[in-house]
């Protein structure tokens, strides 16, 4: 009987203890219990370069594909710069989609996870904060095992409906400093979108130069549904590229290269052709 009485009292005490525990949910927090913000779509952050990587090296070296080859070479320069400097933040960004966030309070959620590849082990912390302006503020911090610690690699503001985004990306984890700003705008009604990378490196001669990618029929000619603009601020020169994503024919305008303001075209086989 004493044993049963003890168990009964213990059960009552445990029940009272649990009922008296402090509720960790802040009743004044308007975001408590709400769903985490949707992670930014990849296209708000990463510019597609695949369209100018389809031809093989033999095609590229043919003398009759000067117009396409010149276009591809200029896009490749930006692609290489970004691939080298943004490998870690882009790698960390892609892996965020494989993890669930934990609510931190005050409208802030945290995605925390480890990324491992051939270059090492990385620890990523991605914060998403709901703003009253119907936007989400994002901040990514990355550490590398045996290397850098808590590098604030990028921050951004993204619309709740992801119709626009503005990012600032840093580079050089040993001495983080601004590298590029990213501006993304989309018309979710008809599929038009653009993303622009602008050089914001302090005291860099290319500061203010940019590459912009556009898709949809917001180019200067409805025949083409893809476009790149590459602006070299050092020589005040704008290179314009437009092409058709279905059969790959297109055109380029570049005063620095051709010495005129005319369009120079290529056909479906990427060979030079009359415009």
HUGIVEN-V972950 format. One record per pair of residues at least 12 apart in sequence whose ideal C-beta (glycine too) atoms are under 8 Angstrom apart, sorted by the first residue. I is the first residue (numbers start at 0). J is the second residue. D is the distance in whole Angstrom. If there is no record, write none. Layout:
# HUGIVEN-V972950
[[I | J | D] [I | J | D]]
This chain:
# HUGIVEN-V972950
[[25 | 104 | 6] [28 | 104 | 6] [28 | 105 | 7] [28 | 106 | 8] [29 | 106 | 8] [30 | 102 | 8] [30 | 105 | 7] [30 | 106 | 4] [30 | 129 | 6] [31 | 102 | 7] [31 | 104 | 8] [33 | 129 | 8] [35 | 100 | 5] [35 | 102 | 7] [35 | 108 | 4] [35 | 127 | 7] [36 | 108 | 7] [36 | 127 | 5] [36 | 129 | 6] [36 | 135 | 4] [36 | 159 | 7] [37 | 159 | 8] [37 | 161 | 7] [38 | 95 | 6] [38 | 96 | 6] [38 | 110 | 8] [38 | 127 | 8] [39 | 135 | 8] [39 | 137 | 7] [39 | 155 | 7] [39 | 157 | 5] [39 | 161 | 7] [39 | 164 | 6] [40 | 161 | 5] [41 | 92 | 8] [41 | 93 | 7] [42 | 183 | 7] [42 | 185 | 8] [42 | 192 | 7] [42 | 194 | 7] [43 | 157 | 6] [43 | 161 | 6] [43 | 164 | 4] [43 | 166 | 8] [43 | 183 | 4] [43 | 185 | 8] [43 | 194 | 8] [44 | 89 | 8] [44 | 92 | 6] [44 | 155 | 8] [44 | 164 | 7] [44 | 166 | 6] [44 | 181 | 6] [44 | 183 | 7] [45 | 89 | 6] [45 | 92 | 8] [46 | 81 | 8] [46 | 194 | 5] [46 | 196 | 6] [46 | 210 | 7] [46 | 212 | 5] [47 | 212 | 7] [48 | 74 | 6] [48 | 75 | 8] [48 | 77 | 8] [48 | 78 | 4] [50 | 225 | 6] [50 | 242 | 7] [50 | 244 | 7] [50 | 247 | 8] [51 | 70 | 7] [51 | 71 | 4] [51 | 74 | 5] [51 | 75 | 7] [51 | 227 | 8] [52 | 71 | 8] [52 | 75 | 8] [52 | 78 | 8] [53 | 247 | 7] [54 | 67 | 7] [54 | 71 | 7] [54 | 269 | 6] [58 | 269 | 6] [59 | 71 | 7] [61 | 270 | 7] [63 | 270 | 5] [63 | 271 | 5] [64 | 265 | 6] [64 | 269 | 5] [64 | 270 | 5] [64 | 271 | 6] [65 | 263 | 8] [65 | 271 | 6] [66 | 250 | 7] [66 | 251 | 5] [66 | 263 | 4] [66 | 264 | 6] [66 | 265 | 5] [66 | 271 | 5] [67 | 249 | 7] [67 | 251 | 8] [67 | 265 | 4] [67 | 269 | 4] [67 | 270 | 8] [67 | 271 | 8] [69 | 251 | 6] [69 | 253 | 7] [69 | 256 | 6] [70 | 227 | 7] [70 | 238 | 8] [70 | 240 | 5] [70 | 249 | 7] [70 | 251 | 5] [73 | 229 | 5] [73 | 238 | 6] [73 | 240 | 8] [73 | 253 | 8] [74 | 210 | 7] [74 | 227 | 6] [74 | 229 | 7] [74 | 240 | 7] [77 | 196 | 7] [77 | 210 | 5] [77 | 229 | 7] [81 | 179 | 8] [81 | 196 | 7] [84 | 170 | 4] [84 | 178 | 6] [85 | 168 | 6] [85 | 170 | 7] [85 | 178 | 8] [86 | 118 | 8] [87 | 118 | 8] [87 | 121 | 7] [87 | 141 | 6] [87 | 143 | 8] [87 | 152 | 7] [87 | 172 | 7] [88 | 139 | 6] [88 | 141 | 7] [88 | 152 | 4] [88 | 153 | 5] [88 | 168 | 6] [90 | 114 | 6] [90 | 116 | 7] [90 | 121 | 7] [91 | 114 | 6] [91 | 121 | 6] [91 | 123 | 4] [91 | 125 | 7] [91 | 139 | 6] [91 | 141 | 5] [91 | 152 | 7] [92 | 125 | 8] [92 | 139 | 7] [94 | 112 | 6] [94 | 114 | 5] [94 | 123 | 7] [95 | 110 | 5] [95 | 112 | 7] [95 | 123 | 7] [95 | 125 | 5] [97 | 112 | 7] [98 | 110 | 5] [98 | 111 | 8] [98 | 112 | 4] [100 | 127 | 7] [103 | 126 | 8] [105 | 128 | 8] [106 | 128 | 6] [106 | 129 | 4] [106 | 130 | 8] [107 | 126 | 6] [107 | 127 | 7] [107 | 128 | 5] [107 | 129 | 8] [108 | 126 | 7] [108 | 127 | 5] [108 | 128 | 8] [109 | 124 | 6] [109 | 125 | 7] [109 | 126 | 6] [109 | 127 | 8] [110 | 123 | 8] [110 | 124 | 7] [110 | 125 | 4] [110 | 126 | 8] [110 | 127 | 7] [111 | 123 | 7] [111 | 124 | 5] [111 | 125 | 8] [119 | 143 | 5] [119 | 144 | 6] [119 | 145 | 7] [119 | 146 | 7] [120 | 143 | 7] [120 | 144 | 4] [121 | 141 | 6] [121 | 142 | 7] [121 | 143 | 5] [121 | 144 | 8] [122 | 141 | 7] [122 | 142 | 4] [122 | 143 | 8] [122 | 144 | 7] [123 | 139 | 7] [123 | 140 | 7] [123 | 141 | 5] [124 | 139 | 7] [124 | 140 | 5] [124 | 141 | 8] [125 | 137 | 7] [125 | 138 | 7] [125 | 139 | 5] [125 | 140 | 8] [126 | 138 | 5] [126 | 139 | 8] [126 | 140 | 8] [130 | 156 | 8] [133 | 158 | 7] [133 | 159 | 5] [133 | 160 | 8] [134 | 156 | 5] [134 | 157 | 6] [134 | 158 | 6] [134 | 159 | 6] [135 | 156 | 7] [135 | 157 | 5] [135 | 158 | 8] [135 | 159 | 7] [136 | 154 | 7] [136 | 155 | 7] [136 | 156 | 6] [137 | 153 | 8] [137 | 154 | 6] [137 | 155 | 5] [137 | 156 | 8] [137 | 157 | 6] [137 | 166 | 8] [138 | 151 | 7] [138 | 153 | 8] [138 | 154 | 5] [139 | 151 | 8] [139 | 152 | 5] [139 | 153 | 5] [139 | 154 | 7] [140 | 152 | 7] [141 | 172 | 8] [143 | 172 | 7] [146 | 172 | 7] [147 | 172 | 4] [147 | 173 | 6] [150 | 169 | 7] [150 | 172 | 5] [150 | 175 | 5] [151 | 169 | 7] [151 | 175 | 6] [152 | 168 | 7] [152 | 169 | 6] [152 | 172 | 8] [152 | 175 | 7] [153 | 166 | 6] [153 | 167 | 6] [153 | 168 | 4] [153 | 169 | 7] [154 | 166 | 7] [154 | 167 | 6] [155 | 167 | 7] [155 | 181 | 7] [160 | 187 | 7] [161 | 185 | 7] [161 | 187 | 8] [162 | 184 | 7] [162 | 185 | 5] [162 | 186 | 8] [162 | 187 | 6] [163 | 182 | 8] [163 | 183 | 6] [163 | 184 | 5] [163 | 185 | 7] [164 | 181 | 7] [164 | 182 | 8] [164 | 183 | 4] [165 | 180 | 7] [165 | 181 | 7] [165 | 182 | 6] [165 | 183 | 8] [166 | 180 | 7] [166 | 181 | 4] [166 | 183 | 8] [167 | 179 | 8] [167 | 180 | 5] [167 | 181 | 8] [167 | 199 | 7] [168 | 180 | 8] [168 | 181 | 7] [176 | 200 | 7] [176 | 201 | 7] [177 | 199 | 5] [177 | 200 | 6] [177 | 201 | 7] [178 | 198 | 8] [178 | 199 | 7] [178 | 200 | 6] [179 | 196 | 5] [179 | 197 | 6] [179 | 198 | 6] [179 | 199 | 6] [180 | 196 | 8] [180 | 197 | 5] [180 | 199 | 5] [181 | 194 | 7] [181 | 195 | 7] [181 | 196 | 6] [181 | 197 | 8] [182 | 194 | 7] [182 | 195 | 5] [182 | 197 | 7] [183 | 195 | 8] [186 | 215 | 7] [189 | 215 | 7] [190 | 214 | 7] [190 | 215 | 5] [191 | 213 | 8] [191 | 214 | 7] [191 | 215 | 3] [191 | 216 | 7] [191 | 217 | 5] [192 | 213 | 7] [192 | 214 | 6] [192 | 215 | 6] [193 | 211 | 6] [193 | 212 | 7] [193 | 213 | 4] [193 | 214 | 8] [193 | 217 | 7] [194 | 211 | 7] [194 | 212 | 5] [195 | 209 | 6] [195 | 210 | 7] [195 | 211 | 4] [195 | 212 | 8] [196 | 209 | 6] [196 | 210 | 5] [196 | 211 | 8] [197 | 209 | 4] [198 | 232 | 8] [204 | 232 | 8] [204 | 233 | 5] [205 | 231 | 8] [205 | 232 | 6] [205 | 233 | 6] [206 | 232 | 7] [207 | 232 | 4] [208 | 230 | 6] [208 | 231 | 6] [208 | 232 | 4] [208 | 233 | 7] [209 | 228 | 8] [209 | 229 | 8] [209 | 230 | 5] [210 | 227 | 6] [210 | 228 | 7] [210 | 229 | 5] [210 | 230 | 8] [211 | 226 | 8] [211 | 227 | 7] [211 | 228 | 4] [212 | 225 | 8] [212 | 226 | 7] [212 | 227 | 6] [213 | 225 | 7] [213 | 226 | 4] [213 | 227 | 8] [213 | 228 | 8] [214 | 226 | 8] [214 | 244 | 8] [218 | 241 | 5] [219 | 241 | 7] [220 | 241 | 7] [222 | 243 | 6] [223 | 241 | 4] [223 | 242 | 6] [223 | 243 | 5] [223 | 249 | 6] [223 | 250 | 8] [224 | 243 | 6] [224 | 244 | 5] [225 | 241 | 7] [225 | 242 | 5] [225 | 243 | 7] [225 | 244 | 5] [225 | 249 | 8] [226 | 239 | 7] [226 | 240 | 6] [226 | 241 | 5] [226 | 242 | 8] [227 | 239 | 8] [227 | 240 | 4] [228 | 240 | 8] [231 | 255 | 7] [234 | 255 | 6] [236 | 253 | 7] [236 | 254 | 6] [236 | 255 | 5] [238 | 251 | 7] [238 | 252 | 7] [238 | 253 | 4] [238 | 255 | 7] [238 | 256 | 8] [239 | 251 | 7] [239 | 252 | 4] [239 | 253 | 7] [246 | 267 | 4] [247 | 267 | 6] [247 | 269 | 7] [248 | 264 | 7] [248 | 265 | 6] [248 | 266 | 5] [248 | 267 | 5] [248 | 272 | 8] [249 | 264 | 7] [249 | 265 | 6] [250 | 262 | 4] [250 | 263 | 6] [250 | 264 | 4] [250 | 265 | 7] [250 | 274 | 6] [251 | 263 | 5] [251 | 264 | 8] [261 | 274 | 7] [262 | 274 | 5]]
